[in-house]
């Protein structure tokens, strides 16, 4: 078997070096690509969250009132089960 001419060997080595240079950037390129997708999802999620807040803004006051009512009921239950101090006077 005859050896390849020096020029062909050098050309082959240069091709391999060029491919290695490209290959070393693949991980970084793929990472950037995936991060871009994730950024779009995060941005879309933020947009949808803001839209939901605007859409439900009129209902938030109702939810606050319901939450306050539950707190008041819980306070009354603590009084009844003896963990909230003495029972209030019935006024009668």
NORNOR-V56217 format. One record per pair of residues at least 12 apart in sequence whose ideal C-beta (glycine too) atoms are under 8 Angstrom apart, sorted by the first residue. I is the first residue (numbers start at 0). GAP is how many residues later the second one is. D is the distance in whole Angstrom. If there is no record, write none. Layout:
i=I gap=GAP d=D
i=I gap=GAP d=D
This chain:
none
